[in-house]
Amino acid sequence: MSNFEDTNLYFRKAAEIMDLSSRAQTLLLTPFREIKVQVPIELDNGEIAVFSGYRIQHNDARGPMKGGLRYHPQVDVEETKSLASLMTWKTALVEIPFGGAKGGITCDPKKLSLREIEQLTRKFIQQIHENIGPYKDIPAPDVNTNPQVMAWIMGEYSKFHGHSPAVVTGKPLDLHGSQGRDEATGRGVAYICEEVLRTHSRLVSGCRVAIQGFGNVGSNTARLLYELGAKIVAVSDVTGGLYDPEGLDIRALLEHVRTTHSIQGFGPATTITNARLLELPCDILIPAALGDVINADNVAAIQAPIIVEAANGPITPEADELLERRGVTVVPDILANAGGVTVSYFEWAQNIQQFKWDLAKVNDELHKTMVHSYQKVVKLATEKKLSLRTAAFIIAIGRVGKATVLRGF
């Protein structure tokens, strides 16, 4: 089953409960536009390399389409369609006026120089600039992209359309980015952890947390939960993981990563694998790396009673069903990691209005959005005896469906 089929399975489960007609399901599932381009660049050694670039624009019923741009060897059309549809449901769930899109380039940025990545980015935008824009489709950072890449996108797009900071979010502050955007996804995850623990009559202080992935999302989540008193018992990156049942010193670990660019070599923690981290005893497990890491092969070994999906699609549908049967609370990705797109919306709004918010306002509005959305999902899940994932999809589908009907086919 492909990533897109996995996402559609969750959609159809919710749609059946809603008694949504097959025609309406087809309408809401089908992407609005699929773009694939070939991006040739000259490498530093003088050779020519050609990369495949994608932009899937899923739905614009509620507003301009919104979604990240990732650079990764596994980027393909099916994964991109899945992520674009998730953005449609995510933006609807947290009630921001966007639709869903996603994009990426199939490449390994670790094997490319900074100049090559810049050329790849600019060439890609040259080929799709007519299909994106502040009121059409607004890219943002994702796996292996960052504020610098967003700056190149803004610069290249502006060559064709004039000064256009609102074409992309996640930009550097000096190019009209927003305060708090860099840590927004991780901060949103931390807010959700606070709320789900409160639902279980628990406090963050003393809570044992394991986080798979120590990139932007995982590291910010770890830092914020650590500052709230949580014990971060394990973290990992692509090289492996660290485990300390008494809790890692996250401030010291962040400094270690800043200087060495890896978590390896940080003592006195025990070295573990990424796979082992998922199976550790803890109060909250946060998969914050790539998709499908919890699946039929390892779901029986998962010990955490609460899983918060900071990554997109970290649990396969089969594993998700087994976890639900066991009574494990799973906060779905379309809710848990919505902090990034929420603050992207704040950045877009600031760019459109040409007015800046301070950090306190950004974080306050983010907190309101995440808590309100979580409470809506929990209320429906409790009333209808549903999983949080199904409840979240029902709310999101309902909002997109209503917007579609009101606008007319």
N, C-alpha and C positions, 0 to 999 in steps of 0.2 A: 504494500500500500504506500502511495506517495505521500509527501508532506501535505499537498493540497487535498488529497482524499481524506487524510486524517482530520484536517480542519473542517472539511465538509461533513464528516461523520458527527462531530460535535454540533454543527449547525443543524443537521437533520434531526438529531435527537431532541433538540430544543424545539424545532419547527413542528415535530409531531405532537408534542405536548401543547403547542399553541394552535394546533389544527390548521396549519398554514397550507394552502393549496399547493399542488405540485407546480402549477404555473408560477405562483409567487416565489416558491423556492428556487426555481430555475432562474427567474429574473434577478433575485438577490445574490445568487451564487456565481453568476457568470461575470467575469471581469469585463469592465468597460473597454479597455484597450490593452493590448499586449505589444510591447516594443522590444525588438531584438536588433542590435546593431553590431557590426564588426569594427573594432577599434584598432587600427594599425598605428604603431609608434616606432620610432628609431631608438634602439637600445644604446646604452653608453658605448658598447663595443662596435657600433656601426651596423649591426644586424637589424633586420625588420622583424618585429613580432606582432601578431594579430591576436587580440583578445575579444571575447564575446561579452557584450554589455546588455543588460536587461532593465526595463522599467515596466512594471505591471501596474496599471491604474485600475483599481477594482471597482470603486463606487464613489460617485460624487453627489448623491442625493442630498446630503446634509451640508455640503460645502466643498471647498477646494480639497483635492486629494493630498494626503500627507503620509510620509513614510521614509524610513531610513535608506541609506545607500551603503551596501557592504562590499568589501573587497576580500574574496576568499576563494580557494580552489574548488570548493564544493557548490558555489553559486550556480544554479541552473533555473530553468523556467518554472519547474514544478515547485521548488522551494520558494521562489520569488512570488508565485501566485498564492501560495499558502500564507506567506508573511503579509502580502498585500491585503488579503481578506481579513486576516487577524487585525490589521490596522483599521479596517472599516468598523469592525465590532468594538475595538478598543476605544476609538474616538467617540463612538455613539454611547458606550457604557459610561464614560466620564463626562459626557455632555459638553464636548467642545465642538465647534462648528466646522468640522472637517470630515472628509471621507477617507478612504484608505488607498494607499499605494505602497510600493516597495521597489527597490532597485538594487543592482549589484553588477560587479564585473568579475568574471571568472579569472582569477589570478592569485598568485602567492606574493603579497606585498613584501614579505621577508626577503624575497629574491630580487627585488627591484630597488633601485636607488631612489632617493627623494626626487631627483629630476625626472626619472622615468615615471614615478607615480603622478607627479604634476602633469606631465605630458598626457598620460593616460586619462586623467581626470578632465583636462581641458578638451581633448579630442572627443571624449564621450559626450560632454555637454554641447560641443559643436553639433553633434548629430541629433541631440534630443531637445535642444533649446526651445523649439517651437511648441513642444508638447508639455513644457513645464512653465511655471510662472506663479507669482504671488496669489493669483485667483484661479489657477489651474491645478498645479501640483507642486508641492513644496518639499524637497528632499531634506534630510537631516543625517547626522552621524549614525553609524551602526558598526558592525564588526569591522575592525581594522581601518575605520575612517575616523576623522577627528576634526577639531575646529579649523586646522590648516587646510584640510581638503575642502571644507565648506567655504573657506575664504576663496579658494581657487574657483569653485563653482560660481560664487557670487560675481567674481571678477570676470569670468568668461561669459556668463549670461549677460552681464551689464554691457559687454562690448556690443551685443546685438540689440539690447532693449533699453539702454540707458541705466543710470544708477538705480539698482533694484535690490536693496538689502533684504526685502521680505521674500525673495525667491527661495531662500534656504534658511534653515535655523541651525543652532549649534555653532554659530560663528564666534570668532574671537571677540572679546569685549571692544577692542579698538575698531572693529568693523560692525558695530551695532548689534553685537550679541547680547544676551540677557544675563544678568546676575543669576547665579544659581543653576544655570542650564547644565553645566558639566557634571554636577553631582545629582541632578534631578531624578534620574531613574533610581539610583541607589537610595536617595532620600525618600522617594515614594515607597520603595520596598520596606524601608525601616518604619514608615508610618503605618503600613499595612501590618507589619509584624506586631507593632504596639496594639493595634485594634483587634487582631485575631487572638492575641494573648488575653486582652481584656474580655473578649467573648468567652474565653475559657477560664475566667477569673484568675488570671495570672498577671504578673508584672514582668517587664523586660529585665529588670535587675535580677541577676542570678540565673537567667535563662541560658541554657546551653544551645549554641547555634553552630551548625556546620555549613560552610559556604563553598560550593564547587565553582571555581572561577574567581580570579583575583584581578580582573581587568577593571575598567572604569566602574561598572555596576557593582561587581563583587567587592571591590576594595572600599568604595564609598559606603556600601551597606554595612560592611564589617566595621568601618570607623564609626559610623553613626550609632550602631547598636552597641558597640564597645563603650562609647561615651555615655550611653544610657544605662550602663552597668551590666550588659549581657556578657556572658563568657563565650568568646568565640573559640570553640574547641578545635576547629579544623578549617583550613582554607587550602586552595590548590590553584595552580595555573597549568599551562601546557606541559610543564616539566615534571609535575607530580604534586603531592600534597604534604602538609604538615599537620600533626595532631598532638595536642596537649590537653588531656582531660581537665586540667586545672584552668585552662584558658590561655590563649596566646596574648602577648603584649602587642596589640595591633599598632600602636604608635611606633614602636621600635621596628616592627615588621615593615611598615610603610616606608620608613627611612632606609631600611635595608634594600627594599625593592627599588627605591629611588636611585640608589647608588650602584646596585648590581643588576637591575632589570630582571630579577628573578626572585622567587621566594626561597630557592634552594640555598643551603648554607646558613640558614637562620636557626640558631640553637636557642634553647635545648630541646626543641620539639622533635617528635618522632617522625621520620619520613614514611609516607604512605602513598598509595596510588590514588588516582582520581576515582577509580572504581570502588576502592575500599572506603573512601570518604563518604560515599552515598549510603553505606551500610552501617555507619557508626551510630552508637546510641547518643541521641541528642533530643532536645525539645522541639527545635525547628531545623529543618533541612531546607537550604536555599540553593537550588541549582541555578547558577548564574553564568553558565558557559553556553554550550551549543545544545541542539535539540536531540530528542530520543535517548537521553542518557539513562532514564529509568524506563525499563522495558520488561518484556516477559521473562528475560533471562535473569534479572536481578531483583524484580519487585518483591519477591518473597523474603528477601534479606533486608529490606528497608525497615528500619526500626523507628524512625521519627514519627510521632503522632500528628505533626503538622508539617506540610510542605508548602513553601511559598515560591511560586514560579517566577524567578527574576529573569530567566532566559525565555526565549520564545519556543514553545513546544518541547520542553524538556522531558515530558512524560508521554509515552505512546498511548493511544486509546485503549489498547488491551490492558496495559498496566494501570491506567487511570481507573478502569472499571474494577479491577482487583483491589486497588487501594480504597475505592468507595465502599466496596463490600466489607472491608476490614474496619471501616469507620475512621480512616485517616482523613483529616481535614486538608484539602488541597485548595489553595487560593490560586485561581487560574491566571495565566500570563496576561490576558486582556484586562485584568484588574491590577494585578500585583506590580507589573512593570510599566504602568501607564503614566508614571511620573515624568518620564522623558518627553512624551508627546504633549503632556499638559503644559510643561514649561516651554516647550517649543511653540505652543499656541500663544503663551504669554509673550514670547519673543516676537512672533509674527505680529501680534496686536501692537506691541510697542513700535515696531518698524512702520506699520501702516499709519499709526497715529503720530509718529515722530516724537515720541514721549517715552522717557525711561522710568522704570520702576526701581526702587531700591531692593536689596536682598531680603529685608524683612517682609516686604509686601509679597515678593515672589514666593517665599517659603510659607507665608501665612495662607495665601491663596491656594498653593499646592496642597497644604494640609487639609484645608476645607474640602477641596475637590476629592482627594483620596478617601477621607473619612466618610463624606456624604455618599460616595459611590459604593464603598464597602458596606455601609449600613443598608443601602437599598438592596444590595445583593443578598445580604444575610436575612433581611426581612422576608424577601420572596422565597428564599431557600427554606426558611423555617416554616412559613405558612403553607407551602406546597410540598414540603418534605423532599426537596431536591438537593443535589450537590451544588456547591457554590459555582462550579463551572456551568452547569446547565442553567442555573438562575441568571448568571451573568449574560449568557448567550440569549436567553429569552428577553431580557431587558434591552440588549443591544439590537436584536433583530426587530423588536417592536418599534424602536425609535427610527431605524432605517426604513422599515416597511411603511410607517406612517408618513415619513418625509417623501418617499417614493410616490405614494398614492396622492398626497396633497399636490405634488408638482405635476403629476400626470405622466402616463407612460410615453 
